[in-house]
Amino acid sequence: MSENIFHFQDIKKPYLIAEIGINHNGDISFVKRMIDFAVVFGWDCVKFQKRNPKLSVPEHQKNVMRETPWGKITYLDYRYKVEFNKEQYDEIARYSFNKIDFAASVWDIDSVDFISNYKVPYIKVPSAHLTNDDLIHHICKKKKPVLLSTGMSTIEEVDHAVEIMKNYSDNFALLHTVSTYPAHENELNLKVIPELQKRYNCVVGYSGHEFGLIPSVIAVAMGAKIIERHVTLNRTLWGTDQMASVEPQGMLKLIAQIRATEEALGDGIKRVHDSELPTRKKLRGY
């Protein structure tokens, strides 16, 4: 979808976002392979996370030492290792062009300005920044559609964030999510999806962090118009999000199950199908 015509209200079938995030560990070839899988399997968008580590990493975490594939380094240095620069994002934009949408979650105001230079269909507010009024204000001023994740947030906090967005635009959507990696099935609470739809009168989707695929399919049956899942080439790769991600074979299964669910849901109008007529005539005589 082009950024000039992307409206969440225009989504007719679930919009599938493959969240590459930081699973690439700084490897652009990993990204290209994941884009290829997403395109071949029919997903709609690949998404990343954009940070200026100097701004987004809390002071108390910057000098914490961490074991990484690059050795034992500070948390701040690690964040720079997995952060793509302009040259790499230019390459992602070229590789995705005319094949699939690409977008990003933004974690600071510098990153909002950075990602706004690309033809992204929307800008995403991660759950971690749902209460960051300044960041949400800045995103809204870019006049692009806004996607907001609602993990680890109270309904009052969501009310406040939605009120800010409504002051600028009606082209926003929410994602119900649970910010545990991986999330436990007994905490997913998918019944929140229709409640958010009613409360805010907007498009609502689901960002899943659970191991399996079934909850994401159920979310579609509950009315989710957007499905976002972390994706990876292999769950055993190094990184905090890998185990909560879906491998390529899972990506293929998930989109097949979601499309089958769409077909099975139908339009809600009770009717006699042509395929039933022979049975009707045999058993009822007319």
N, C-alpha and C positions, 0 to 999 in steps of 0.2 A: 504494500500500500504506500502511496506517495504521501509525504508529510502535508501536502496541500489539500488532500481530501480525507485524511484519516480522522474519523470521528468514532469514538467508542460506541455511540448509539447506532452506528451503521453496521456493526458486527452482526452478521447473519448466522454464522456457525462459530463454534469455539475457536478463538484465536490462540494458537499454540506458541508459547515462548520457550525456546531452549536457552536456559540460563547457563552460559559457559562460565560467567563470573570470573573467578580467579583460578579456576581449575587448570588453566593452561600453564601455570607456573612460569610465565614469561616466554613461552614457546609459541611463536606465531604459526609454526607448521601444525601444531596441535589445533589451533583455532581453525585453520583452513580445512582440516579433516572433519572437525565437528560441523562446520558450515556445510560441507559436502553432504554429510549424513542428514542434516536438517533439511536441506533442499531436496534430496532424493526421496526422503520419507514424507515430504509435504508439510513440514512445519512452517510457521509463518514468520518467525523472528528469532534471531540470536541476540542474546543480551550479555552485557559485560558490567563490570563495576569500575567506576572512575573515581579516583581519589588524588588529592595532593597530600601525600603522606605527612608532610610537614604541618599541614593544617588539620588533618582529620585524625591523626593518631593522638590520643590523650597524652599529656605530659608524663603521667605516671607509668605509661607503658613504653615510651620511646626507647629507654635504655635497658629494658628487660631483655636478657639474653634468651635466645631460642635456638634449638637444634633444627637445622634446615638442610635441604640438599646442597646448599652452598657452604655448609659448615655451621659452626656456632656463631651467630651474629645477633645484633640487637634487633628488636622487633621493628624499629623504624627502618633499618637497612633491609630487613625482610620485605617490608611493604614496598620499598622501592624496587626490589627484585621482581615482584609480580605485577608491577604497574607498567602499562603500555604508554609510550610517548606519542607525540603527534605523528611521527613517521610510521609507527606501527598502526595507529588508528586510520591513517590515510590508506594503508595497505588493506586493512579490514574493510573500509568503505569501498575500495576498488573491487575487492574480491566478492563482496556481497552484492554489488550494484546489479540491479535488474534480475537478481536471483532470489533474494530474501531480504526482509527488513533487518536492520540492526539498531540496537538501542543500548542504553546504559542506565544503571542506578548511579546517582551522583551523591557524594558524601561531604561536599563542601562547596562553597560559592565559586571558587576557582574552577572546579570541575563542571559546574553548571555552565559557566561561560565557555569552557572548552568544548563540551559535547554539543552545545547549541550551534556550533559552526558546522555540524554535520546534518545531513538530511535524515534525522531520526524521526520516527512517527510519533514518539512520545518521550517524555523524560520521566524517569521513575524516582520516587522518594522511597528509600529503603525503610523498613520498619524501625531501624535504629534512630532515624531522624524524623519520625512522625511528630515529635514534640518540638522540632527545631523550626520555630516560626519564621526566623530570618531566612532559612534555606527555602522553605516552601514559598514565601513571598517572592524570593528571587527567581525561583523556577517559574512561578505563575506569570511574572513580568515578561518572560520570554515568549509568551503567547503560543506555546505549544501544548498539546494535550498532556495531562499529568496523570500518572499511574501511581497510586499510593498503597504500599503494603501496610497491613494493620497488626502485625505480630507484636506480642508483648505489650499491648496497649489496652487501656480501659476504654469503655464506650464513650466516656466523657472526653478522653483525649482524642478519640476519633471524631467526635462531634466538633471539637475545636478546630482540628485540621481541615475538616470538610467545610466549615464555615469560612475559613481563610480562602480556600479554593473557590467557593461559590461567589466570593466577592470579585473574582477576576474572570471566571469562565464557568460554563456548564459542561465543558468538554474534559471531564475527568472520570476516572474509574477507580474502584477499590479492589484490593486483593485480600481475601481472608487468608490468614496463614498462622501457623504456630512456629515461633522462632526457637525451635529445638532441632538439633542436627545429629542424628535423625529424630524426627518427631514420633511420639507414641500414638498409636491408633486411638487409644481411649481418651486422648486429649484433642483430637482433630476438630470435633464439634462442627461438623459440616452443616448442621441446621442453622448456623449463623448466617450462611450465604443468603437465603431468602429474607432473613430479618434485616440484613444490611440493605438489601434492595428496597424493601418497604420503607425503612427509616430515612434513606437518603435519595430515593428515586433516581438511582444512577446504575450504570453497569457495574456488576460485581463479578470478580473472578476468584480463582483459587491458586495460591502458590504452595505447592506440596513439598515437604521435606521428609516424608516418610519413606520407608524402604520399598514398599510395594507400589503397584499401579492402581489397584482397585479404588482407593479413596479419590483419586483424581477423576476416575470415570464416574463415580457416584456424584462428585461435585458438579459434573455436567448435568446429571439428572436433577440436581437440586437447583439448577438455573445458572451455573457459572458460565459466563461468556468468554472468559479468558482462563487459560490453564498455563501456568508457569512451572517448569521443573528444572532443577539443576541437572546438567548433563556432563558426561565425561567419557573418555575412551575406555577407562578401566577404573573401577572403584578402589583398586588396591594402590593406585598412584598416591604420591604424597600430597597432603593438603587437608585442611579442616572440613571442606565441603564434599570431598570425594565420596564418602560412604553414604551420604544422603542424596547422591546423584543417580541418574538413570544412564545406563550404557546404551550404545547404539541399538542393540537388539530390543531393549526395553522401549526405546523411542519409537521403533517401528510397531511394536505391540500396542503401545499406548495410543498412538494416533488411530490405529485400526479399531481399537475398542471404543474410542471416543466417537468415531464416525458411525460405528454400528449402533452406539447408544443414541445418537441423534436420529438415526433412522427409526429405531424402535420407539422413541418417545412420541413421534407423530405430531399431530396438530390438536389433539384433544377432542376432536369431533367424532362422535359415535356414528359409524356407518356400516353397512354390509358391503364387504369387498367382493369383487367379481370372482375371486378365487373361492369364496364361500358358497357361491350360488349352486354348484352341483351338489354339495353336501346338504344344503338347505332343501333343495328339491327332493333329494333322496330321503331325508329324514322327516320332512314336513309335508312333502307332496306338493309344494308350490314354490 
